[in-house]
Amino acid sequence: MRTTNDQDRVLSEGKAVLDAAAVALARLSRELGAPFVDAARRILACEGQLICTGIGKAGHIARKISATFASTGTLSLFLHPTEAAHGDLGRVRRQDIVLAFSNSGTSAELVRLVQPLRSIGATLLVMTSKADSQLGAEADVCLCYGDVEDAGHLGLAPTTSTTVMLALGDALAMAVLSARGFSPAEFARYHPGGALGRSLLRVGDIMRKGDASPRVTATTSLAQVLHTMTCAPGRPGAVSIVGDDDALIGFYTDGDFRRNMESAQERDDFTFLKRPIAEFMTRQPQSARVDDLVGEAMRMLREKKIDQLPVVDDRGVLVGLIDVQDLLEVKVVG
């Protein structure tokens, strides 16, 4: 790319590929209809697993779509069609659904699997550009995206066709996810690694429990409260005040104590240490729920400019404590 003309030509080629994909996807969105709904319903009702298969570039798309389904609550695996013909068909059961990816609908490796799949009794879904192809005609449901002209000056390498195939597979996976009511907590279960997975952990997964979450009653003296805070494992610098049945009624932190101490020094009166914590605690404190996402807890701490939160269950009963250090250790960003 030594000249302006060279740069223009490269940019023009790149834009042409992107424009072709955009046009094809817009058309696909407009034409999406009953077969898509039928396929989604069958996958939702499937009592077995969703088996994705394809050869060549379509095979790579099939692998990706299978992984997307698996990570969003649908039992799924990828089956290589060549290996399937040499024994791996033993992975397929009658209650399974096979989703075959083939742009032409004539891939020999897939066509020769049709009759064995019929013999097994599995449902066959086909994603292709030609509904009247060999595979399209044999499908229980054909997800046809129509003729797609691949971009590039040769028009030979799969470009627009694989983009459309990938997008249609993703759309199907997300439609099933939505209909299934797949929750963020379930998503977190399948994505424990990385920043996304960490942000989807629940408060209950990392909160401090038992002795590490100190608690006292409203009649406990402030001096005893300080002792309890100091002796707690991990020294959280906060204590929860509970009433009947361990219901949370107040919260007290070392920051609160510093403010109380400054006031006592001004008065030169330290008898406040003998008074009950009920006189100093924050009543109806901000709290986190045990099923809250830790990302939400981090945002709460930052917005309120605090370092600790008591954790309660749906009845308001104290179950633990979360400290900003706990969130920083798992590298959660709120």
Number of C-alpha atoms within 10 A of each C-alpha: 9 6 7 9 10 11 12 12 12 13 11 11 15 13 12 15 16 15 14 18 22 15 12 21 20 11 13 17 13 8 12 14 11 11 15 17 15 15 22 20 14 15 23 16 9 16 13 17 20 25 24 27 28 25 20 12 16 22 20 17 23 29 19 17 27 25 18 17 22 17 19 24 19 22 18 23 20 20 24 20 23 18 11 18 15 9 9 13 18 10 12 20 16 15 15 23 25 25 28 29 31 30 26 17 23 16 18 13 17 22 16 15 16 17 11 13 19 13 9 16 15 20 21 22 26 26 27 27 23 22 22 13 17 17 29 25 14 18 20 16 22 25 29 23 23 17 14 19 15 20 21 16 10 7 11 10 13 17 20 24 28 21 18 23 26 19 17 22 23 17 16 19 24 17 16 23 19 12 12 13 10 15 12 14 16 15 17 20 16 13 17 14 11 10 13 15 17 20 23 22 25 22 24 22 12 18 21 22 15 12 14 19 25 25 26 20 19 19 13 15 19 23 15 16 24 18 11 19 25 17 14 18 14 12 14 23 19 28 28 29 26 18 15 9 9 17 17 26 21 24 26 25 21 15 13 14 18 11 10 15 17 11 13 15 10 8 9 10 11 12 10 16 18 12 15 18 24 19 13 17 21 17 14 10 15 16 21 26 23 23 16 17 21 29 19 18 27 25 14 19 20 13 10 10 9 15 18 26 26 28 28 21 17 9 9 16 18 27 20 26 29 29 22 17 12 16 21 11 9 14 13 23 16 15
